[in-house]
């Protein structure tokens, strides 16, 4: 299926930009800030900048910037966490160039936290053998970074910010190169942006699962549109489940995250009997890579027939916790949990897409003019399991590289063509309950495509989701709800097929059979 929408006509209105960046998280904003100021750039986002995975990111940004650290050590930790499946060249780029991007953020007035001596407060998280995590606002690094970058974008005369606009499809010319994108405005009216350069910084796929740390907009739209345009999706079996989502006895589609940095500052994992079940399972104990901790918790829950375990950081003073983790401390208090006295109930939840749109070291896909960075991209940096706090660094390094490559080719695309609306056959009206289908897919993925997997369950889930995807592809209904549901079904089937094809366990993909 080439296009999600069939509403094109010769009267569809057009706009023109040299570059279109889709997504207003850290990857999208940082990319836009590095586009040549003489070139017109548009940032499209489904909602506002405040509704993104970046905004919600609690942890920090990893980079070898302390005197007892080095890019080589960061490289080794990344390779180890990635279960040997990382692209070594991509990791070298990440760890060697990352420190310069941290310095750039400092120059951009991102308010990183400082220690008592006035130096950067550098902390440690799971999988890191040295302290190399910088953070802002305690546990609000994503929010503070997005705020600072968004402020800079707002005063760039060449950048137009267009919130509440939804990219439905990537358009290509007769050679297969990008010629524009089809966009729905907030009223679901269709228009076309003519552009030779599109950067997909659309984040993850959390809404494929019943419970996720991702916001409601994370429906995988960039990945699905890229695949329809001819880009390759890679390593879709690798879905990271964060070990410590805040457990709740009421249904919440978006789980509140208890950051890995809580364990980095001394938090211990305990079962209901108070036992530290990570002892002896890994040399790093509670700070083992996320896939190992998530599996250990899942097995503990199955063994004991319980719904959650606990993070115990009661050994730290209340004032320290309130200052170091203000977001987490406040949210726990709102739920009746004083983390200085009470253990925090947690369980694994979907968190991050490790795979994604395959790119090279300049964020290019195999479609000329189409780039991807951030969580939507598969740069090869993460291998089979993302090392904590490498994700925001990846946004910076490869967003900057995408912009540099676009700047170098803009002279070749000066004569911008008007994108020709595709001739799509009209599909019959889709008389389907999209909300019910989305909920069914989320339950199937939660039950069968989660931390522990096996062929029988994967096959059963794939069969039903393929039926749903086929029904959606056979019809059409104008509006983003139809397209989001189509994207969710399509990507869920991709993930299950990839999980079935990858018979060996590796990193975040674990086959019980």
PATI-894228 format. One record per residue (C-alpha): z, y, x. Coordinates in steps of 0.05 Angstrom, whole numbers, padded with zeros to 5 digits. Example, Ala and Ser with C-alpha at 12.3 -4.5 7.8 and 13.67 -1.06 7.14 Angstrom:
REM PATI-894228
+--------+--------+--------+
:      Z :      Y :      X :
+--------+--------+--------+
:  00156 : -00090 :  00246 :
:  00143 : -00021 :  00273 :
+--------+--------+--------+
***
This chain:
REM PATI-894228
+--------+--------+--------+
:      Z :      Y :      X :
+--------+--------+--------+
:  00000 :  00000 :  00000 :
: -00024 :  00063 :  00036 :
:  00008 :  00118 : -00007 :
:  00071 :  00121 : -00047 :
:  00042 :  00173 : -00094 :
: -00023 :  00175 : -00132 :
: -00015 :  00246 : -00157 :
: -00065 :  00279 : -00109 :
: -00120 :  00323 : -00136 :
: -00170 :  00375 : -00110 :
: -00124 :  00429 : -00137 :
: -00062 :  00406 : -00099 :
: -00035 :  00469 : -00063 :
: -00033 :  00472 :  00013 :
:  00009 :  00504 :  00067 :
: -00004 :  00505 :  00142 :
:  00042 :  00496 :  00203 :
:  00030 :  00477 :  00275 :
:  00089 :  00429 :  00273 :
:  00128 :  00398 :  00215 :
:  00197 :  00369 :  00231 :
:  00224 :  00325 :  00175 :
:  00300 :  00323 :  00177 :
:  00353 :  00375 :  00193 :
:  00404 :  00334 :  00231 :
:  00415 :  00342 :  00306 :
:  00348 :  00308 :  00324 :
:  00307 :  00353 :  00278 :
:  00342 :  00418 :  00295 :
:  00342 :  00406 :  00370 :
:  00268 :  00388 :  00368 :
:  00251 :  00451 :  00330 :
:  00289 :  00494 :  00379 :
:  00246 :  00467 :  00436 :
:  00179 :  00480 :  00402 :
:  00140 :  00537 :  00434 :
:  00162 :  00601 :  00399 :
:  00089 :  00623 :  00393 :
:  00076 :  00563 :  00347 :
:  00094 :  00558 :  00274 :
:  00144 :  00504 :  00257 :
:  00171 :  00481 :  00191 :
:  00235 :  00440 :  00180 :
:  00233 :  00399 :  00116 :
:  00296 :  00367 :  00089 :
:  00312 :  00331 :  00023 :
:  00377 :  00369 :  00015 :
:  00414 :  00418 :  00060 :
:  00433 :  00409 :  00133 :
:  00503 :  00391 :  00110 :
:  00477 :  00327 :  00078 :
:  00459 :  00284 :  00139 :
:  00485 :  00229 :  00183 :
:  00492 :  00281 :  00239 :
:  00537 :  00325 :  00196 :
:  00583 :  00265 :  00182 :
:  00586 :  00241 :  00254 :
:  00658 :  00239 :  00277 :
:  00655 :  00209 :  00346 :
:  00622 :  00249 :  00401 :
:  00566 :  00251 :  00451 :
:  00566 :  00205 :  00511 :
:  00541 :  00230 :  00578 :
:  00561 :  00220 :  00651 :
:  00589 :  00289 :  00664 :
:  00658 :  00275 :  00693 :
:  00670 :  00272 :  00768 :
:  00688 :  00198 :  00768 :
:  00627 :  00178 :  00726 :
:  00553 :  00171 :  00742 :
:  00489 :  00157 :  00703 :
:  00488 :  00087 :  00735 :
:  00555 :  00069 :  00703 :
:  00531 :  00096 :  00636 :
:  00467 :  00055 :  00645 :
:  00507 : -00008 :  00658 :
:  00551 :  00001 :  00597 :
:  00490 :  00014 :  00552 :
:  00454 : -00047 :  00577 :
:  00516 : -00091 :  00568 :
:  00527 : -00067 :  00497 :
:  00454 : -00077 :  00480 :
:  00459 : -00152 :  00495 :
:  00405 : -00148 :  00548 :
:  00351 : -00126 :  00500 :
:  00348 : -00052 :  00517 :
:  00285 : -00019 :  00545 :
:  00311 : -00005 :  00615 :
:  00264 :  00054 :  00626 :
:  00287 :  00087 :  00562 :
:  00359 :  00078 :  00581 :
:  00347 :  00109 :  00650 :
:  00316 :  00169 :  00616 :
:  00375 :  00175 :  00568 :
:  00430 :  00171 :  00620 :
:  00396 :  00212 :  00674 :
:  00373 :  00269 :  00628 :
:  00432 :  00268 :  00580 :
:  00479 :  00312 :  00622 :
:  00428 :  00369 :  00623 :
:  00426 :  00368 :  00546 :
:  00502 :  00372 :  00543 :
:  00497 :  00433 :  00587 :
:  00444 :  00461 :  00540 :
:  00490 :  00451 :  00481 :
:  00545 :  00488 :  00518 :
:  00496 :  00545 :  00530 :
:  00479 :  00542 :  00455 :
:  00553 :  00555 :  00439 :
:  00569 :  00487 :  00411 :
:  00646 :  00491 :  00410 :
:  00664 :  00429 :  00449 :
:  00739 :  00414 :  00453 :
:  00774 :  00434 :  00518 :
:  00836 :  00406 :  00551 :
:  00897 :  00446 :  00572 :
:  00862 :  00467 :  00637 :
:  00804 :  00496 :  00599 :
:  00755 :  00441 :  00619 :
:  00716 :  00395 :  00573 :
:  00762 :  00344 :  00540 :
:  00727 :  00279 :  00557 :
:  00749 :  00217 :  00519 :
:  00732 :  00143 :  00515 :
:  00705 :  00098 :  00460 :
:  00689 :  00024 :  00451 :
:  00642 : -00007 :  00503 :
:  00651 :  00050 :  00553 :
:  00688 :  00033 :  00617 :
:  00698 :  00106 :  00634 :
:  00715 :  00169 :  00596 :
:  00649 :  00203 :  00581 :
:  00652 :  00226 :  00508 :
:  00652 :  00301 :  00492 :
:  00672 :  00322 :  00422 :
:  00680 :  00384 :  00379 :
:  00729 :  00399 :  00324 :
:  00768 :  00337 :  00343 :
:  00731 :  00287 :  00300 :
:  00677 :  00334 :  00273 :
:  00627 :  00334 :  00330 :
:  00567 :  00324 :  00285 :
:  00586 :  00379 :  00238 :
:  00601 :  00430 :  00293 :
:  00537 :  00414 :  00331 :
:  00494 :  00419 :  00268 :
:  00526 :  00485 :  00250 :
:  00512 :  00515 :  00319 :
:  00440 :  00490 :  00322 :
:  00426 :  00511 :  00250 :
:  00450 :  00581 :  00266 :
:  00401 :  00585 :  00325 :
:  00344 :  00558 :  00283 :
:  00358 :  00610 :  00229 :
:  00341 :  00667 :  00276 :
:  00279 :  00635 :  00306 :
:  00221 :  00675 :  00277 :
:  00172 :  00617 :  00285 :
:  00215 :  00567 :  00247 :
:  00213 :  00562 :  00171 :
:  00270 :  00521 :  00139 :
:  00250 :  00487 :  00074 :
:  00309 :  00451 :  00041 :
:  00303 :  00408 : -00022 :
:  00233 :  00384 : -00004 :
:  00217 :  00310 :  00000 :
:  00162 :  00281 :  00045 :
:  00128 :  00226 :  00006 :
:  00071 :  00208 :  00053 :
:  00040 :  00223 :  00121 :
: -00034 :  00241 :  00115 :
: -00085 :  00221 :  00167 :
: -00157 :  00240 :  00181 :
: -00218 :  00195 :  00191 :
: -00196 :  00179 :  00262 :
: -00127 :  00158 :  00240 :
: -00092 :  00219 :  00270 :
: -00041 :  00260 :  00231 :
: -00072 :  00314 :  00187 :
: -00013 :  00333 :  00144 :
:  00041 :  00308 :  00097 :
:  00048 :  00302 :  00022 :
:  00112 :  00335 : -00003 :
:  00150 :  00339 : -00069 :
:  00188 :  00404 : -00081 :
:  00254 :  00407 : -00118 :
:  00218 :  00402 : -00185 :
:  00178 :  00341 : -00160 :
:  00114 :  00381 : -00158 :
:  00067 :  00356 : -00104 :
:  00039 :  00400 : -00048 :
:  00007 :  00386 :  00020 :
:  00026 :  00415 :  00088 :
: -00033 :  00416 :  00136 :
: -00009 :  00401 :  00206 :
: -00031 :  00360 :  00266 :
:  00041 :  00345 :  00288 :
:  00096 :  00312 :  00248 :
:  00164 :  00294 :  00276 :
:  00204 :  00244 :  00235 :
:  00278 :  00257 :  00244 :
:  00298 :  00228 :  00177 :
:  00359 :  00187 :  00197 :
:  00377 :  00117 :  00174 :
:  00375 :  00067 :  00117 :
:  00447 :  00065 :  00092 :
:  00427 :  00066 :  00018 :
:  00398 : -00004 :  00026 :
:  00470 : -00028 :  00026 :
:  00524 : -00025 : -00027 :
:  00574 :  00007 :  00021 :
:  00553 :  00050 :  00080 :
:  00578 :  00109 :  00120 :
:  00511 :  00143 :  00107 :
:  00500 :  00198 :  00055 :
:  00460 :  00188 : -00009 :
:  00396 :  00216 :  00023 :
:  00392 :  00159 :  00074 :
:  00338 :  00119 :  00038 :
:  00293 :  00105 :  00098 :
:  00238 :  00152 :  00074 :
:  00212 :  00169 :  00143 :
:  00207 :  00097 :  00164 :
:  00171 :  00076 :  00101 :
:  00122 :  00134 :  00104 :
:  00108 :  00121 :  00178 :
:  00094 :  00047 :  00164 :
:  00046 :  00065 :  00108 :
:  00010 :  00112 :  00157 :
:  00002 :  00056 :  00209 :
:  00063 :  00064 :  00254 :
:  00099 :  00002 :  00278 :
:  00170 : -00014 :  00257 :
:  00210 : -00052 :  00310 :
:  00276 : -00090 :  00315 :
:  00292 : -00082 :  00241 :
:  00340 : -00141 :  00244 :
:  00389 : -00100 :  00284 :
:  00434 : -00064 :  00235 :
:  00500 : -00038 :  00262 :
:  00561 : -00048 :  00219 :
:  00618 : -00003 :  00239 :
:  00681 : -00045 :  00245 :
:  00728 :  00007 :  00214 :
:  00705 :  00038 :  00150 :
:  00764 :  00062 :  00109 :
:  00778 :  00008 :  00058 :
:  00787 :  00029 : -00014 :
:  00805 : -00011 : -00076 :
:  00755 :  00030 : -00117 :
:  00679 :  00027 : -00108 :
:  00652 :  00080 : -00061 :
:  00579 :  00079 : -00041 :
:  00594 :  00121 :  00021 :
:  00652 :  00096 :  00060 :
:  00695 :  00144 :  00100 :
:  00694 :  00126 :  00173 :
:  00754 :  00115 :  00217 :
:  00722 :  00134 :  00283 :
:  00720 :  00088 :  00343 :
:  00755 :  00144 :  00380 :
:  00819 :  00127 :  00342 :
:  00819 :  00060 :  00379 :
:  00797 :  00098 :  00442 :
:  00863 :  00137 :  00437 :
:  00906 :  00075 :  00430 :
:  00894 :  00049 :  00359 :
:  00907 : -00026 :  00352 :
:  00874 : -00074 :  00303 :
:  00923 : -00117 :  00263 :
:  00918 : -00166 :  00206 :
:  00964 : -00164 :  00146 :
:  01016 : -00205 :  00185 :
:  01017 : -00152 :  00240 :
:  00981 : -00196 :  00291 :
:  00933 : -00165 :  00342 :
:  00874 : -00212 :  00331 :
:  00828 : -00180 :  00383 :
:  00874 : -00202 :  00440 :
:  00838 : -00255 :  00480 :
:  00772 : -00247 :  00444 :
:  00743 : -00197 :  00493 :
:  00765 : -00166 :  00558 :
:  00763 : -00096 :  00526 :
:  00804 : -00119 :  00465 :
:  00800 : -00066 :  00410 :
:  00749 : -00028 :  00451 :
:  00698 : -00085 :  00454 :
:  00627 : -00068 :  00431 :
:  00621 : -00056 :  00356 :
:  00584 : -00120 :  00339 :
:  00639 : -00162 :  00370 :
:  00694 : -00124 :  00334 :
:  00657 : -00126 :  00267 :
:  00648 : -00201 :  00272 :
:  00720 : -00212 :  00292 :
:  00745 : -00172 :  00232 :
:  00697 : -00207 :  00184 :
:  00720 : -00275 :  00208 :
:  00793 : -00254 :  00203 :
:  00781 : -00232 :  00131 :
:  00746 : -00298 :  00113 :
:  00801 : -00339 :  00146 :
:  00857 : -00303 :  00111 :
:  00821 : -00290 :  00045 :
:  00835 : -00216 :  00049 :
:  00794 : -00153 :  00039 :
:  00816 : -00111 :  00098 :
:  00853 : -00107 :  00164 :
:  00888 : -00047 :  00194 :
:  00884 :  00004 :  00250 :
:  00953 :  00019 :  00277 :
:  00959 :  00085 :  00316 :
:  01031 :  00098 :  00296 :
:  01049 :  00099 :  00370 :
:  01020 :  00169 :  00375 :
:  01058 :  00232 :  00353 :
:  01040 :  00263 :  00286 :
:  01023 :  00331 :  00315 :
:  00975 :  00299 :  00365 :
:  00939 :  00259 :  00311 :
:  00933 :  00319 :  00266 :
:  00901 :  00359 :  00323 :
:  00858 :  00305 :  00353 :
:  00833 :  00275 :  00287 :
:  00838 :  00332 :  00236 :
:  00784 :  00304 :  00189 :
:  00811 :  00233 :  00190 :
:  00883 :  00255 :  00186 :
:  00870 :  00299 :  00126 :
:  00829 :  00247 :  00089 :
:  00881 :  00193 :  00101 :
:  00936 :  00239 :  00075 :
:  00894 :  00253 :  00013 :
:  00894 :  00178 :  00000 :
:  00969 :  00172 :  00012 :
:  00964 :  00146 :  00084 :
:  01003 :  00182 :  00139 :
:  00969 :  00153 :  00201 :
:  01030 :  00171 :  00244 :
:  01072 :  00123 :  00202 :
:  01024 :  00079 :  00163 :
:  00972 :  00029 :  00185 :
:  00901 :  00049 :  00162 :
:  00865 : -00004 :  00120 :
:  00795 : -00016 :  00146 :
:  00735 : -00064 :  00139 :
:  00664 : -00068 :  00167 :
:  00611 : -00025 :  00132 :
:  00537 : -00011 :  00145 :
:  00532 :  00046 :  00194 :
:  00469 :  00052 :  00237 :
:  00398 :  00028 :  00241 :
:  00387 :  00005 :  00313 :
:  00313 : -00011 :  00303 :
:  00263 :  00036 :  00271 :
:  00196 :  00069 :  00284 :
:  00171 :  00045 :  00352 :
:  00162 :  00103 :  00401 :
:  00147 :  00114 :  00474 :
:  00187 :  00156 :  00523 :
:  00158 :  00220 :  00493 :
:  00177 :  00199 :  00421 :
:  00104 :  00184 :  00404 :
:  00086 :  00130 :  00354 :
:  00019 :  00094 :  00355 :
: -00007 :  00144 :  00304 :
: -00034 :  00205 :  00341 :
:  00007 :  00267 :  00324 :
:  00064 :  00227 :  00293 :
:  00131 :  00229 :  00330 :
:  00200 :  00201 :  00314 :
:  00268 :  00215 :  00342 :
:  00341 :  00202 :  00325 :
:  00362 :  00143 :  00282 :
:  00293 :  00136 :  00250 :
:  00263 :  00119 :  00318 :
:  00266 :  00056 :  00359 :
:  00264 :  00083 :  00430 :
:  00290 :  00017 :  00459 :
:  00354 :  00051 :  00483 :
:  00402 :  00011 :  00440 :
:  00374 : -00059 :  00448 :
:  00410 : -00105 :  00401 :
:  00473 : -00063 :  00393 :
:  00484 :  00012 :  00399 :
:  00537 :  00035 :  00448 :
:  00585 :  00084 :  00415 :
:  00564 :  00158 :  00419 :
:  00496 :  00144 :  00449 :
:  00463 :  00162 :  00383 :
:  00472 :  00237 :  00386 :
:  00452 :  00237 :  00459 :
:  00388 :  00200 :  00440 :
:  00374 :  00254 :  00388 :
:  00378 :  00307 :  00441 :
:  00340 :  00274 :  00498 :
:  00282 :  00247 :  00457 :
:  00279 :  00306 :  00409 :
:  00270 :  00351 :  00470 :
:  00218 :  00304 :  00498 :
:  00180 :  00303 :  00432 :
:  00177 :  00379 :  00431 :
:  00153 :  00381 :  00504 :
:  00096 :  00333 :  00488 :
:  00077 :  00372 :  00426 :
:  00077 :  00437 :  00464 :
:  00030 :  00406 :  00514 :
: -00021 :  00384 :  00462 :
: -00018 :  00444 :  00415 :
: -00078 :  00477 :  00450 :
: -00118 :  00415 :  00432 :
: -00101 :  00423 :  00358 :
: -00111 :  00498 :  00352 :
: -00166 :  00491 :  00302 :
: -00124 :  00462 :  00247 :
: -00163 :  00426 :  00193 :
: -00145 :  00425 :  00120 :
: -00119 :  00357 :  00102 :
: -00164 :  00323 :  00052 :
: -00125 :  00296 : -00008 :
: -00135 :  00221 : -00008 :
: -00174 :  00188 : -00064 :
: -00122 :  00141 : -00094 :
: -00134 :  00099 : -00155 :
: -00087 :  00113 : -00212 :
: -00033 :  00060 : -00220 :
: -00002 :  00043 : -00288 :
:  00064 :  00076 : -00307 :
:  00123 :  00039 : -00277 :
:  00169 :  00023 : -00335 :
:  00228 :  00003 : -00291 :
:  00301 :  00020 : -00286 :
:  00304 :  00049 : -00215 :
:  00379 :  00056 : -00214 :
:  00389 : -00017 : -00233 :
:  00338 : -00041 : -00182 :
:  00371 :  00000 : -00127 :
:  00439 : -00028 : -00144 :
:  00412 : -00099 : -00144 :
:  00380 : -00090 : -00076 :
:  00444 : -00060 : -00048 :
:  00485 : -00119 : -00072 :
:  00435 : -00170 : -00045 :
:  00435 : -00136 :  00023 :
:  00511 : -00131 :  00024 :
:  00518 : -00205 :  00007 :
:  00462 : -00234 :  00050 :
:  00439 : -00185 :  00103 :
:  00507 : -00163 :  00130 :
:  00550 : -00180 :  00191 :
:  00542 : -00256 :  00187 :
:  00474 : -00284 :  00167 :
:  00441 : -00351 :  00153 :
:  00372 : -00376 :  00134 :
:  00389 : -00398 :  00063 :
:  00419 : -00331 :  00042 :
:  00366 : -00289 :  00077 :
:  00311 : -00329 :  00044 :
:  00341 : -00323 : -00025 :
:  00351 : -00248 : -00019 :
:  00281 : -00238 :  00009 :
:  00250 : -00275 : -00049 :
:  00282 : -00230 : -00101 :
:  00272 : -00165 : -00063 :
:  00199 : -00182 : -00052 :
:  00192 : -00190 : -00127 :
:  00222 : -00121 : -00137 :
:  00177 : -00089 : -00084 :
:  00116 : -00121 : -00117 :
:  00135 : -00093 : -00185 :
:  00144 : -00024 : -00156 :
:  00078 : -00026 : -00118 :
:  00042 : -00047 : -00181 :
:  00059 :  00018 : -00217 :
:  00076 :  00091 : -00207 :
:  00121 :  00144 : -00236 :
:  00119 :  00216 : -00211 :
:  00182 :  00238 : -00175 :
:  00226 :  00222 : -00116 :
:  00269 :  00169 : -00152 :
:  00209 :  00122 : -00156 :
:  00189 :  00134 : -00083 :
:  00261 :  00126 : -00057 :
:  00268 :  00060 : -00095 :
:  00200 :  00036 : -00068 :
:  00222 :  00055 :  00003 :
:  00289 :  00019 : -00005 :
:  00256 : -00045 : -00030 :
:  00202 : -00044 :  00023 :
:  00250 : -00034 :  00081 :
:  00301 : -00084 :  00055 :
:  00246 : -00137 :  00054 :
:  00226 : -00116 :  00125 :
:  00298 : -00124 :  00149 :
:  00306 : -00193 :  00117 :
:  00239 : -00217 :  00145 :
:  00259 : -00194 :  00214 :
:  00327 : -00227 :  00208 :
:  00294 : -00293 :  00188 :
:  00244 : -00289 :  00245 :
:  00297 : -00276 :  00297 :
:  00331 : -00344 :  00298 :
:  00375 : -00331 :  00358 :
:  00437 : -00287 :  00352 :
:  00437 : -00223 :  00393 :
:  00482 : -00162 :  00388 :
:  00488 : -00136 :  00317 :
:  00444 : -00193 :  00290 :
:  00486 : -00256 :  00283 :
:  00459 : -00320 :  00254 :
:  00514 : -00369 :  00234 :
:  00463 : -00425 :  00232 :
+--------+--------+--------+
***
